[in-house]
Amino acid sequence: MTENIKINDTVTVKEYKHGDSVFRNFQGRILKYYENSALIDPVLPDQKDSKVLLGGNGYIVVNLKSLMTSGMSIKGIHRLPKFEKKHTAMQSLILKYHHEGLTLKEISATAKASESYIKEVLYSNNLKPNSREELTTYEKYIKPNLAQIRRWKHDKVKLKDIASRLGIPARTFSNLAYSHEIFNVHDKR
């Protein structure tokens, strides 16, 4: 199972050995990821333990197998993909197809890319894959009223009021509006 842990998230260190000392079940904040470990800023309740453990710069490197979050072991970290320049044309194509309303399988067939790569591109752009149900709602309520929605946006009408005028729940409208880039994250109100 892959945990979606980000930099600055708090985790529990199950066990950490430093010299002859063993420290168990203390919290820390993730500063950086390595291949099989993470750089942790530990939080220890006992100052005496802190001096023994930290020594140098105050940070420790801990194996991912020794970390827990929400009571579950971390078996892997979901990292945002590291894209190279040769992928930018493919990324643009995937984003274009997503905004046109294609589902994950349709994008995969059209763009000739794997579904996992398409998901990584979408997630790295804070988008989620389209589903048929969402597309139906989008095409039924939002697409025909797009010009009016943009006017309301320009007139600074709140998202919940726009959703009410369209006759759909505010959360549904918000999800669709952001995933289809009618609004961006700075437009929340």
C-alpha atoms as a printed R data frame, in Angstrom:
    type eleno elety resid chain resno       x      y       z
1   ATOM     1    CA   MET     A     1   0.000  0.000   0.000
2   ATOM     2    CA   THR     A     2   1.402  3.378  -0.929
3   ATOM     3    CA   GLU     A     3   0.956  6.248   1.468
4   ATOM     4    CA   ASN     A     4   0.621  9.737   0.070
5   ATOM     5    CA   ILE     A     5   3.018 11.482   2.455
6   ATOM     6    CA   LYS     A     6   4.361 14.938   1.657
7   ATOM     7    CA   ILE     A     7   7.247 17.061   2.843
8   ATOM     8    CA   ASN     A     8   6.487 18.648   6.259
9   ATOM     9    CA   ASP     A     9   4.000 15.897   7.207
10  ATOM    10    CA   THR     A    10   4.342 14.527  10.732
11  ATOM    11    CA   VAL     A    11   5.162 10.836  11.089
12  ATOM    12    CA   THR     A    12   5.939  8.462  13.941
13  ATOM    13    CA   VAL     A    13   9.371  6.858  14.041
14  ATOM    14    CA   LYS     A    14   8.896  3.288  15.310
15  ATOM    15    CA   GLU     A    15  12.573  2.758  16.101
16  ATOM    16    CA   TYR     A    16  15.816  4.659  15.603
17  ATOM    17    CA   LYS     A    17  19.265  3.508  16.749
18  ATOM    18    CA   HIS     A    18  22.002  6.020  17.495
19  ATOM    19    CA   GLY     A    19  25.160  4.433  18.823
20  ATOM    20    CA   ASP     A    20  24.197  2.279  21.817
21  ATOM    21    CA   SER     A    21  20.905  4.148  22.337
22  ATOM    22    CA   VAL     A    22  17.568  3.062  20.878
23  ATOM    23    CA   PHE     A    23  14.689  5.514  20.599
24  ATOM    24    CA   ARG     A    24  11.154  4.295  19.963
25  ATOM    25    CA   ASN     A    25   7.796  5.815  19.019
26  ATOM    26    CA   PHE     A    26   8.642  9.480  18.723
27  ATOM    27    CA   GLN     A    27   7.317 11.989  16.239
28  ATOM    28    CA   GLY     A    28   9.121 13.918  13.555
29  ATOM    29    CA   ARG     A    29   8.542 16.062  10.510
30  ATOM    30    CA   ILE     A    30   9.649 14.882   7.044
31  ATOM    31    CA   LEU     A    31  12.134 17.296   5.466
32  ATOM    32    CA   LYS     A    32  13.360 15.322   2.444
33  ATOM    33    CA   TYR     A    33  13.050 11.905   0.777
34  ATOM    34    CA   TYR     A    34  15.818  9.614  -0.325
35  ATOM    35    CA   GLU     A    35  15.583  6.269  -2.142
36  ATOM    36    CA   ASN     A    36  14.695  4.157   0.918
37  ATOM    37    CA   SER     A    37  14.826  6.690   3.729
38  ATOM    38    CA   ALA     A    38  13.760 10.168   4.776
39  ATOM    39    CA   LEU     A    39  15.410 13.119   6.510
40  ATOM    40    CA   ILE     A    40  13.446 13.760   9.711
41  ATOM    41    CA   ASP     A    41  13.328 16.694  12.108
42  ATOM    42    CA   PRO     A    42  12.606 14.717  15.315
43  ATOM    43    CA   VAL     A    43  10.429 15.917  18.166
44  ATOM    44    CA   LEU     A    44  11.499 14.287  21.425
45  ATOM    45    CA   PRO     A    45   9.765 15.066  24.727
46  ATOM    46    CA   ASP     A    46  12.918 14.611  26.813
47  ATOM    47    CA   GLN     A    47  15.671 17.208  26.290
48  ATOM    48    CA   LYS     A    48  18.278 14.739  27.584
49  ATOM    49    CA   ASP     A    49  17.309 12.285  24.824
50  ATOM    50    CA   SER     A    50  17.407 15.064  22.258
51  ATOM    51    CA   LYS     A    51  21.040 15.887  23.017
52  ATOM    52    CA   VAL     A    52  22.097 12.225  22.754
53  ATOM    53    CA   LEU     A    53  20.104 11.600  19.586
54  ATOM    54    CA   LEU     A    54  20.672 14.750  17.619
55  ATOM    55    CA   GLY     A    55  24.299 15.528  18.089
56  ATOM    56    CA   GLY     A    56  25.170 17.444  14.886
57  ATOM    57    CA   ASN     A    57  22.603 19.423  12.899
58  ATOM    58    CA   GLY     A    58  19.500 18.169  14.723
59  ATOM    59    CA   TYR     A    59  18.161 15.994  11.902
60  ATOM    60    CA   ILE     A    60  18.173 12.239  11.477
61  ATOM    61    CA   VAL     A    61  17.921  9.913   8.488
62  ATOM    62    CA   VAL     A    62  15.414  7.103   9.041
63  ATOM    63    CA   ASN     A    63  14.606  4.056   6.910
64  ATOM    64    CA   LEU     A    64  11.072  4.270   5.444
65  ATOM    65    CA   LYS     A    65  10.266  0.892   7.034
66  ATOM    66    CA   SER     A    66  10.695  2.495  10.459
67  ATOM    67    CA   LEU     A    67   8.113  5.226   9.792
68  ATOM    68    CA   MET     A    68   4.393  5.155  10.500
69  ATOM    69    CA   THR     A    69   1.558  7.518   9.712
70  ATOM    70    CA   SER     A    70  -2.036  7.304  10.937
71  ATOM    71    CA   GLY     A    71  -1.169  4.041  12.704
72  ATOM    72    CA   MET     A    72  -0.023  2.337   9.482
73  ATOM    73    CA   SER     A    73   3.463  1.510   8.264
74  ATOM    74    CA   ILE     A    74   4.746  3.371   5.248
75  ATOM    75    CA   LYS     A    75   5.579  0.876   2.523
76  ATOM    76    CA   GLY     A    76   6.346  3.440  -0.142
77  ATOM    77    CA   ILE     A    77   5.985  7.094  -0.900
78  ATOM    78    CA   HIS     A    78   3.881  8.485  -3.734
79  ATOM    79    CA   ARG     A    79   6.161 11.074  -5.263
80  ATOM    80    CA   LEU     A    80   5.260 13.558  -7.931
81  ATOM    81    CA   PRO     A    81   6.857 12.470 -11.196
82  ATOM    82    CA   LYS     A    82  10.107 14.019 -12.308
83  ATOM    83    CA   PHE     A    83   9.352 15.044 -15.866
84  ATOM    84    CA   GLU     A    84  12.026 15.564 -18.445
85  ATOM    85    CA   LYS     A    85  11.809 18.010 -21.347
86  ATOM    86    CA   LYS     A    86  11.031 15.243 -23.841
87  ATOM    87    CA   HIS     A    87   7.799 14.532 -21.958
88  ATOM    88    CA   THR     A    88   6.406 18.068 -22.130
89  ATOM    89    CA   ALA     A    89   4.681 17.500 -25.489
90  ATOM    90    CA   MET     A    90   3.034 14.345 -24.119
91  ATOM    91    CA   GLN     A    91   2.057 16.143 -20.908
92  ATOM    92    CA   SER     A    92   0.457 18.958 -22.893
93  ATOM    93    CA   LEU     A    93  -1.457 16.445 -24.996
94  ATOM    94    CA   ILE     A    94  -2.706 14.607 -21.896
95  ATOM    95    CA   LEU     A    95  -3.842 17.859 -20.258
96  ATOM    96    CA   LYS     A    96  -5.558 18.948 -23.480
97  ATOM    97    CA   TYR     A    97  -7.495 15.675 -23.713
98  ATOM    98    CA   HIS     A    98  -8.397 15.881 -20.020
99  ATOM    99    CA   HIS     A    99  -9.828 19.382 -20.447
100 ATOM   100    CA   GLU     A   100 -11.797 18.154 -23.444
101 ATOM   101    CA   GLY     A   101 -13.458 15.721 -21.038
102 ATOM   102    CA   LEU     A   102 -11.864 12.404 -22.009
103 ATOM   103    CA   THR     A   103 -11.678  9.689 -19.371
104 ATOM   104    CA   LEU     A   104  -8.456  7.946 -18.331
105 ATOM   105    CA   LYS     A   105  -8.964  5.009 -20.723
106 ATOM   106    CA   GLU     A   106  -9.860  7.334 -23.608
107 ATOM   107    CA   ILE     A   107  -6.760  9.471 -23.032
108 ATOM   108    CA   SER     A   108  -4.610  6.330 -22.847
109 ATOM   109    CA   ALA     A   109  -5.949  5.041 -26.158
110 ATOM   110    CA   THR     A   110  -5.698  8.418 -27.901
111 ATOM   111    CA   ALA     A   111  -2.354  9.637 -26.538
112 ATOM   112    CA   LYS     A   112  -0.712  6.187 -26.510
113 ATOM   113    CA   ALA     A   113   0.433  6.593 -22.901
114 ATOM   114    CA   SER     A   114   0.069  4.293 -19.905
115 ATOM   115    CA   GLU     A   115  -2.741  4.999 -17.453
116 ATOM   116    CA   SER     A   116  -0.266  5.282 -14.564
117 ATOM   117    CA   TYR     A   117   1.744  7.949 -16.419
118 ATOM   118    CA   ILE     A   118  -1.464  9.838 -17.253
119 ATOM   119    CA   LYS     A   119  -2.505  9.738 -13.567
120 ATOM   120    CA   GLU     A   120   0.901 11.119 -12.522
121 ATOM   121    CA   VAL     A   121   0.611 13.966 -15.038
122 ATOM   122    CA   LEU     A   122  -2.896 14.803 -13.824
123 ATOM   123    CA   TYR     A   123  -2.019 14.571 -10.115
124 ATOM   124    CA   SER     A   124   1.094 16.710 -10.573
125 ATOM   125    CA   ASN     A   125  -1.214 19.369 -12.064
126 ATOM   126    CA   ASN     A   126  -3.706 18.977  -9.173
127 ATOM   127    CA   LEU     A   127  -6.306 17.348 -11.435
128 ATOM   128    CA   LYS     A   128  -8.169 14.098 -11.022
129 ATOM   129    CA   PRO     A   129  -9.149 11.767 -13.854
130 ATOM   130    CA   ASN     A   130 -12.545 12.385 -15.443
131 ATOM   131    CA   SER     A   131 -15.284  9.845 -14.883
132 ATOM   132    CA   ARG     A   132 -18.359  9.277 -17.043
133 ATOM   133    CA   GLU     A   133 -20.659 10.401 -14.209
134 ATOM   134    CA   GLU     A   134 -18.793 13.700 -13.802
135 ATOM   135    CA   LEU     A   135 -18.785 14.269 -17.538
136 ATOM   136    CA   THR     A   136 -22.536 13.816 -17.667
137 ATOM   137    CA   THR     A   137 -23.032 16.401 -14.899
138 ATOM   138    CA   TYR     A   138 -20.519 18.743 -16.535
139 ATOM   139    CA   GLU     A   139 -22.111 18.426 -19.965
140 ATOM   140    CA   LYS     A   140 -25.639 18.767 -18.556
141 ATOM   141    CA   TYR     A   141 -25.246 21.707 -16.157
142 ATOM   142    CA   ILE     A   142 -21.968 23.528 -16.743
143 ATOM   143    CA   LYS     A   143 -20.997 23.316 -20.415
144 ATOM   144    CA   PRO     A   144 -24.249 24.887 -21.733
145 ATOM   145    CA   ASN     A   145 -23.976 27.694 -19.152
146 ATOM   146    CA   LEU     A   146 -20.246 28.350 -19.458
147 ATOM   147    CA   ALA     A   147 -20.606 31.937 -20.728
148 ATOM   148    CA   GLN     A   148 -23.052 32.778 -17.940
149 ATOM   149    CA   ILE     A   149 -20.799 31.153 -15.304
150 ATOM   150    CA   ARG     A   150 -17.861 33.255 -16.500
151 ATOM   151    CA   ARG     A   151 -20.020 36.406 -16.239
152 ATOM   152    CA   TRP     A   152 -21.015 35.457 -12.697
153 ATOM   153    CA   LYS     A   153 -17.350 34.809 -11.902
154 ATOM   154    CA   HIS     A   154 -16.471 38.242 -13.302
155 ATOM   155    CA   ASP     A   155 -19.244 39.776 -11.169
156 ATOM   156    CA   LYS     A   156 -17.685 38.035  -8.117
157 ATOM   157    CA   VAL     A   157 -20.670 35.783  -7.397
158 ATOM   158    CA   LYS     A   158 -19.759 33.152  -4.794
159 ATOM   159    CA   LEU     A   159 -19.265 29.538  -5.881
160 ATOM   160    CA   LYS     A   160 -22.125 28.272  -3.717
161 ATOM   161    CA   ASP     A   161 -24.471 30.862  -5.244
162 ATOM   162    CA   ILE     A   162 -23.455 29.869  -8.787
163 ATOM   163    CA   ALA     A   163 -24.080 26.209  -7.922
164 ATOM   164    CA   SER     A   164 -27.477 27.109  -6.511
165 ATOM   165    CA   ARG     A   165 -28.386 29.013  -9.690
166 ATOM   166    CA   LEU     A   166 -27.369 25.984 -11.776
167 ATOM   167    CA   GLY     A   167 -29.321 23.586  -9.545
168 ATOM   168    CA   ILE     A   168 -26.418 21.351  -8.503
169 ATOM   169    CA   PRO     A   169 -24.725 20.838  -5.110
170 ATOM   170    CA   ALA     A   170 -21.971 23.352  -4.306
171 ATOM   171    CA   ARG     A   171 -19.353 20.623  -3.757
172 ATOM   172    CA   THR     A   172 -20.113 18.988  -7.122
173 ATOM   173    CA   PHE     A   173 -19.914 22.336  -8.890
174 ATOM   174    CA   SER     A   174 -16.685 23.222  -7.101
175 ATOM   175    CA   ASN     A   175 -15.028 19.893  -8.043
176 ATOM   176    CA   LEU     A   176 -16.070 20.185 -11.681
177 ATOM   177    CA   ALA     A   177 -15.185 23.879 -11.950
178 ATOM   178    CA   TYR     A   178 -11.660 23.330 -10.643
179 ATOM   179    CA   SER     A   179 -10.989 20.094 -12.543
180 ATOM   180    CA   HIS     A   180 -12.128 21.696 -15.825
181 ATOM   181    CA   GLU     A   181 -10.221 24.915 -14.984
182 ATOM   182    CA   ILE     A   182 -13.242 27.199 -15.051
183 ATOM   183    CA   PHE     A   183 -11.875 28.461 -11.756
184 ATOM   184    CA   ASN     A   184  -8.405 28.127 -10.298
185 ATOM   185    CA   VAL     A   185  -7.335 27.679  -6.669
186 ATOM   186    CA   HIS     A   186  -7.044 31.440  -6.183
187 ATOM   187    CA   ASP     A   187 -10.753 31.918  -6.978
188 ATOM   188    CA   LYS     A   188 -12.037 30.111  -3.873
189 ATOM   189    CA   ARG     A   189 -14.512 32.174  -1.893
